């Protein structure tokens, strides 16, 4: 899909569809709505008076062969209340418009921004949304609807003086949107097409193409480094584990800036091991590597955005299978840090591989840590599929991430990390146990387990179990992987 910016008068643009957004109870007597209303001979006013055009969120009104336009169709999409409008709303509006028109075989689309919205940040948001909303999860279908595609997506409403800023926003938006889709494509792969070894190969190819330093640790190197927690999960599978390490070093590092360590869980398929999961819904467990995929997508974007801070990405990857050599409940493992772990439930495997990933990131020099993982069903109980669960050991570091989440338009909610919860994972026969003592708080005890390996290093854990996958399509997003947290973490990295 070609994305560009056109400063010509919007009514003169020849296109399959011109789309813009209207606000709830919006005034059609001034500004851009008044222009549109005048060009259509008062059609918008009549639709508004009849109640067909209300501006309610994502409501669509499609006009064919609109008078006064060279566009074949005019799509008006509701943006909700004006005072609540923000970049996150704009992304949904632009994405919903693209998917609506794509389904109706429009190939050339012009998106008209409102007066005052012609900034580089708006161009970036619209571009991100266009790319992300255009993504489909039908890669392996043979009966694709080949006539349903967007060939060109043009952003209009900018003046010549604003063009340079708009084009800068488009360039940044493309980097971020492509990175999010790279993440989603990885998450969407079935486990027979994406083993730990194949994931490492894809990550290595991406890193080399992007100009990033990369090292892939195979099972021998993992064993030599005594990553016993990662190896304990991997031992039940015939597929060997991998530890992926990708590093971005800025040309001009900012003095005093942190070295950010990104750690992502990448269990390419999770059966639960000996503590096997129910069959119903187990096919979805191909997404259990979403945290690792997100971190790889972030590194792809970092290479293009070139922030002034060093970023180290560590992705431990394995399968969790119930083979004859699989670890069993009651086994005691020794992590890379030397801490011993009593494995009470083999389905609490993500925290085990993150234990070694977090410790290794510290060894590589990370001064501030963020891990992301589809870690617990408990976070879904607590926050459903709306908010990412945020857990932190350092409030200043956590506040900075939450501010980035707000700026990026991703919903995240801080969860408690009181010291009393630490007692829930105190081991009876080893230093710690990998699940809580049955008193609830499953997402918190999972986070506390990982925190044990972060030590005094400022650390944040993002539990994305409820938000990394859409069970149903949204008007602005296809069913399947979401790429959640990528925009937030990119904003955080660029905030230094």
C-alpha positions in Angstrom: 0.0 0.0 0.0 1.4 3.4 -1.1 0.9 6.1 1.5 1.4 9.8 0.6 0.3 13.3 1.4 -1.5 15.6 -1.1 -1.9 19.3 -0.5 -4.3 20.0 -3.4 -7.9 21.0 -2.6 -9.6 17.9 -1.3 -12.7 18.3 -3.5 -10.5 18.1 -6.6 -8.9 14.7 -5.7 -10.0 11.8 -7.9 -10.3 8.8 -5.8 -12.5 5.8 -5.1 -13.4 7.3 -1.7 -12.8 10.4 0.3 -13.2 9.9 4.0 -13.3 12.3 6.9 -14.5 12.3 10.5 -17.3 14.2 12.2 -17.9 14.7 15.9 -21.0 13.9 17.9 -23.4 16.9 18.0 -20.8 18.7 15.8 -21.6 22.1 14.3 -21.9 21.9 10.5 -21.9 25.7 10.1 -18.2 26.3 10.3 -14.8 24.8 9.5 -14.3 21.7 7.4 -17.8 20.3 8.1 -19.3 23.5 6.7 -17.1 23.1 3.6 -18.3 19.6 3.0 -21.9 20.6 3.7 -21.7 23.4 1.2 -20.1 21.3 -1.5 -22.8 18.6 -1.2 -25.6 21.2 -1.4 -26.5 20.9 2.3 -26.6 17.1 2.3 -24.8 16.8 5.6 -27.2 19.2 7.3 -30.1 17.1 6.0 -28.6 13.9 7.2 -27.8 15.4 10.6 -31.4 16.7 10.9 -32.8 13.3 10.0 -30.7 11.6 12.6 -28.7 9.5 10.1 -25.5 11.5 10.7 -24.8 11.8 14.5 -21.0 11.6 14.8 -21.3 8.8 17.3 -18.1 6.7 17.6 -17.3 4.7 14.4 -20.8 5.3 13.0 -20.5 5.3 9.2 -22.5 7.2 6.5 -21.6 6.6 2.9 -22.6 8.9 0.0 -22.2 7.7 -3.6 -21.3 10.2 -6.3 -21.3 13.2 -3.9 -22.1 16.5 -5.6 -19.1 18.9 -5.6 -16.5 16.2 -5.4 -14.3 14.2 -7.9 -14.3 11.3 -5.4 -16.6 8.4 -6.3 -17.8 8.1 -2.7 -17.7 10.2 0.5 -17.5 8.4 3.8 -18.3 10.2 7.0 -17.2 8.3 10.1 -18.1 9.3 13.7 -15.3 10.3 16.0 -17.4 10.7 19.2 -17.2 13.7 21.4 -14.8 16.4 20.4 -13.5 16.9 23.9 -12.5 13.3 24.1 -10.8 13.1 20.7 -7.1 12.1 20.8 -4.5 10.3 18.7 -5.8 6.9 19.9 -9.4 7.8 18.7 -7.9 9.0 15.4 -6.2 5.7 14.9 -9.4 3.8 15.5 -11.3 6.1 13.1 -8.8 5.9 10.3 -8.4 2.2 10.8 -12.2 1.6 10.8 -12.6 3.7 7.7 -9.9 1.8 5.8 -11.3 -1.6 6.7 -14.9 -0.4 5.8 -13.8 0.8 2.4 -11.5 -2.1 1.7 -14.4 -4.5 2.2 -16.2 -2.6 -0.4 -13.4 -2.9 -3.0 -12.2 0.7 -2.8 -8.6 0.7 -4.0 -7.7 4.4 -3.8 -8.6 6.2 -0.6 -8.1 9.8 0.5 -8.3 10.5 4.3 -9.1 14.1 5.0 -7.9 15.5 8.4 -9.9 18.2 10.1 -8.7 21.8 10.3 -6.1 22.2 13.1 -5.3 18.5 12.9 -2.7 18.9 10.1 0.4 18.2 12.1 3.2 15.6 11.8 1.8 13.8 14.9 -1.6 13.4 13.2 0.1 12.2 9.9 2.0 9.7 11.9 -1.0 8.4 13.7 -3.1 8.1 10.5 -0.2 6.3 8.8 0.3 3.8 11.7 -3.4 3.1 11.7 -3.6 2.6 7.9 -0.8 0.1 7.9 -2.0 -1.8 11.0 -5.6 -1.9 9.9 -4.6 -3.2 6.4 -3.0 -6.3 8.0 -5.0 -9.6 7.4 -4.5 -12.9 9.1 -5.4 -15.0 6.0 -1.8 -15.9 5.1 -2.5 -19.6 4.7 -5.9 -19.3 3.1 -6.1 -20.3 -0.6 -9.4 -18.6 -1.3 -8.3 -15.0 -0.7 -10.6 -12.2 -2.0 -8.0 -10.7 -4.3 -10.2 -7.8 -5.3 -10.3 -6.5 -1.7 -7.1 -4.4 -1.3 -6.1 -0.8 -0.8 -3.6 0.3 -3.4 -3.1 4.0 -2.4 -3.9 5.8 0.8 -3.5 9.6 0.6 -3.7 12.0 3.5 -5.2 15.4 2.6 -6.0 18.6 4.5 -2.4 19.8 4.8 -1.1 23.1 3.4 2.1 23.4 1.5 3.7 24.9 4.5 2.7 21.9 6.6 3.7 19.3 4.0 7.3 18.7 5.2 6.1 18.0 8.8 3.3 15.8 7.5 5.8 13.7 5.4 8.0 13.4 8.4 5.1 12.0 10.3 4.3 9.6 7.5 7.8 8.3 7.5 7.8 7.7 11.3 4.3 6.2 11.1 5.4 3.7 8.5 8.4 2.5 10.6 6.1 1.9 13.6 3.2 0.4 11.6 5.5 -2.0 9.7 7.1 -3.0 13.0 3.7 -3.7 14.6 2.7 -5.8 11.6 6.1 -7.7 11.8 5.2 -8.5 15.3 1.7 -9.6 14.5 2.9 -11.8 11.6 5.2 -13.6 13.9 2.5 -14.2 16.5 0.1 -15.4 13.9 2.4 -18.1 12.7 1.4 -21.7 13.7 3.9 -23.6 15.8 4.8 -26.0 13.0 5.9 -23.0 11.0 7.6 -21.2 13.9 9.8 -23.3 16.2 12.3 -21.6 18.5 15.0 -22.2 15.9 13.0 -20.7 13.1 12.0 -17.7 15.3 15.7 -17.1 15.9 16.5 -17.3 12.2 13.8 -14.8 11.5 15.1 -12.5 14.2 18.7 -12.8 13.0 17.6 -12.0 9.4 15.7 -8.9 10.6 18.5 -7.7 12.7 21.1 -8.0 10.0 18.9 -6.3 7.5 18.2 -3.4 10.0 21.9 -3.1 10.9 21.6 -4.3 14.5 24.0 -6.5 16.4 22.7 -10.0 16.9 23.8 -13.1 18.7 21.8 -16.4 18.8 22.6 -18.7 21.7 21.9 -22.4 20.9 21.3 -25.1 23.4 25.0 -25.7 24.0 25.7 -22.1 24.7 22.6 -21.9 26.9 23.8 -24.9 28.9 27.3 -23.5 29.2 25.9 -20.3 30.7 23.9 -22.5 33.2 20.5 -21.2 32.2 18.8 -24.0 34.1 15.4 -22.3 34.2 15.2 -22.0 30.4 16.6 -25.5 29.9 14.1 -27.0 32.3 11.1 -25.8 30.2 12.8 -26.9 27.0 13.8 -30.4 28.1 10.4 -31.9 27.2 10.5 -30.9 23.6 12.4 -32.3 20.6 12.8 -28.7 19.4 15.9 -27.1 21.0 15.7 -23.7 22.7 17.2 -20.5 21.6 18.2 -17.3 23.4 18.0 -14.3 21.0 20.1 -11.2 21.8 19.8 -8.1 19.6 21.5 -4.8 20.5 21.1 -1.3 19.2 23.9 1.1 20.0 23.3 4.8 19.1 25.8 6.8 17.1 25.6 9.6 19.7 24.4 8.1 23.0 22.8 10.6 25.4 25.0 11.2 28.4 23.5 9.7 31.5 20.8 7.9 29.7 19.8 4.4 30.8 20.7 1.2 29.0 17.3 -0.3 28.4 16.9 -4.0 28.5 13.8 -5.5 26.8 13.0 -9.1 27.7 10.2 -11.0 25.9 8.7 -14.4 26.6 8.7 -16.5 23.4 7.2 -19.9 24.1 6.3 -20.9 20.5 3.8 -23.4 21.7 2.6 -24.0 25.3 0.8 -27.3 26.1 1.3 -26.7 29.8 3.8 -29.5 29.9 3.0 -32.3 32.4 0.5 -29.9 34.0 -1.3 -30.0 30.6 -3.8 -27.5 29.6 -7.4 -28.3 28.6 -7.8 -29.1 24.9 -10.5 -26.4 24.4 -8.6 -23.4 23.1 -5.2 -24.9 23.3 -4.6 -24.0 19.6 -4.4 -20.4 20.6 -1.2 -21.2 22.5 0.8 -20.4 19.4 0.5 -16.8 20.7 2.5 -17.5 23.8 5.5 -16.0 22.1 3.8 -12.6 21.7 6.0 -10.9 24.3 9.1 -11.9 22.5 7.7 -11.0 19.1 6.8 -7.6 20.5 10.4 -7.0 21.6 11.7 -8.0 18.2 9.3 -5.7 16.5 10.4 -2.9 18.8 14.0 -3.5 17.8 13.1 -3.4 14.1 11.5 0.0 14.7 14.4 1.3 16.9 16.8 0.6 14.0 14.8 3.1 11.9 13.9 5.7 14.5 17.5 5.8 15.9 16.9 7.0 19.4 19.8 8.2 21.6 19.8 5.4 24.1 21.2 1.9 23.9 18.7 -0.9 23.8 19.4 -4.6 24.5 16.7 -7.1 23.6 16.8 -10.6 25.1 14.3 -13.2 23.9 14.4 -16.7 25.5 12.5 -19.1 23.2 11.3 -22.7 23.7 8.4 -25.0 23.4 6.6 -26.4 26.5 5.8 -30.0 25.8 4.8 -33.0 27.9 7.5 -35.4 26.6 9.2 -38.3 28.4 12.0 -36.0 29.4 9.8 -33.1 30.5 10.2 -31.6 33.9 7.6 -32.7 36.5 5.8 -31.0 39.3 8.0 -31.1 42.3 11.3 -30.8 40.4 13.9 -28.3 41.6 15.8 -26.3 39.0 18.7 -23.9 39.3 18.4 -20.6 37.4 21.4 -18.8 35.8 21.5 -16.5 38.8 22.1 -19.5 41.1 18.6 -19.2 42.7 16.8 -22.5 43.1 13.2 -22.9 42.0 10.6 -25.5 43.1 8.4 -26.2 40.0 5.0 -26.8 41.4 3.2 -26.3 38.1 4.9 -26.8 34.7 2.3 -24.6 33.0 3.8 -21.6 34.9 6.8 -21.8 32.5 7.0 -18.3 31.1 8.3 -16.9 34.4 11.0 -19.6 34.3 12.4 -18.6 31.0 12.1 -14.9 31.8 14.1 -15.6 35.0 17.2 -16.4 32.9 16.3 -13.8 30.3 16.1 -11.0 32.8 19.3 -12.0 34.6 21.2 -12.3 31.3 20.0 -8.8 30.2 21.5 -7.5 33.5 24.7 -9.2 32.8 24.8 -7.6 29.4 24.7 -4.2 31.0 21.0 -3.2 31.1 20.3 -0.6 33.8 16.6 -0.5 33.4 14.4 -3.5 32.5 11.0 -4.1 30.9 9.7 -7.6 30.2 6.5 -8.5 28.3 4.8 -11.8 28.4 1.5 -13.6 27.9 2.0 -14.7 31.5 -1.2 -15.4 33.4 -4.9 -16.2 33.0 -5.3 -14.3 36.2 -4.6 -11.0 34.5 -7.5 -11.7 32.2 -9.7 -12.3 35.2 -8.6 -9.0 36.7 -8.5 -6.7 33.6 -10.2 -8.7 30.8 -8.9 -7.8 27.3 -9.0 -4.0 27.9 -5.9 -3.2 29.9 -2.3 -4.5 30.0 -1.3 -5.4 33.6 1.7 -3.3 34.7 3.9 -4.4 37.6 7.0 -2.4 38.7 9.7 -2.4 41.3 10.6 1.3 40.9 7.8 3.9 40.8 9.7 6.5 38.9 10.4 4.0 36.1 6.9 2.7 36.2 5.4 6.2 36.1 7.5 7.0 33.0 6.1 3.9 31.2 2.6 4.7 32.2 3.0 8.2 30.8 4.2 6.7 27.5 1.2 4.4 27.5 -1.1 7.4 27.8 0.7 9.2 25.0 0.7 6.2 22.8 -3.0 5.5 23.4 -2.6 2.1 24.9 -4.6 1.1 28.0 -2.4 0.0 30.9 -3.2 -0.4 34.6 -0.7 -0.6 37.4 -1.2 -3.6 39.7 0.0 -3.9 43.3 3.4 -5.4 44.3 3.1 -5.3 48.1 5.8 -7.2 49.9 3.2 -9.5 51.4 2.7 -11.1 48.0 6.3 -12.2 48.1 5.5 -14.6 50.8 3.2 -16.5 48.5 6.1 -17.8 46.4 8.4 -18.6 49.3 9.7 -22.1 48.6 9.3 -25.0 51.0 12.2 -27.0 49.5 13.9 -24.4 47.3 14.5 -20.6 47.4 11.2 -19.9 45.6 8.3 -21.8 44.0 7.0 -21.0 40.5 3.3 -20.5 41.5 1.6 -19.0 44.6 0.4 -20.8 47.6 -3.2 -21.0 46.5 -4.3 -17.7 48.1 -5.1 -16.0 44.8 -3.2 -13.0 43.2 -1.9 -15.2 40.4 -0.8 -12.4 38.1 0.9 -10.6 41.1 2.8 -13.7 42.3 3.9 -14.4 38.7 5.3 -10.9 38.5 7.0 -11.3 41.9 8.7 -14.4 40.7 10.3 -12.5 37.8 11.2 -9.6 40.1 13.3 -11.9 42.1 15.7 -12.0 39.2 15.7 -8.3 38.5 17.1 -7.6 41.9 17.7 -3.9 42.5 17.6 -3.0 38.8 14.5 -0.8 38.0 12.1 -3.3 36.4 8.7 -3.4 34.8 6.6 -6.5 33.9 3.8 -6.2 31.3 1.3 -9.0 31.4 -0.2 -9.0 28.0 -2.1 -12.3 28.2 -5.5 -10.6 27.8 -4.5 -8.0 25.2 -2.1 -9.6 22.8 -4.8 -11.4 20.9 -8.3 -10.3 19.6 -10.7 -13.2 19.7 -13.0 -11.2 17.4 -12.3 -8.6 14.7 -12.6 -5.0 15.7 -13.8 -2.4 13.1 -10.2 -1.1 13.0 -8.3 -4.4 13.5 -8.4 -7.9 12.2 -9.0 -10.9 14.4 -5.9 -12.3 15.9 -2.6 -10.7 17.1 -2.6 -7.1 18.2 1.1 -6.1 18.7 0.1 -4.4 22.0 2.7 -2.5 24.0 5.0 -1.9 20.9 3.9 1.8 20.6 4.2 2.4 24.3 7.7 1.0 24.6 8.9 2.9 21.5 7.6 6.1 23.0 9.4 5.2 26.3 12.7 4.6 24.5 12.4 7.8 22.6 11.6 9.8 25.7 15.2 10.0 26.8 
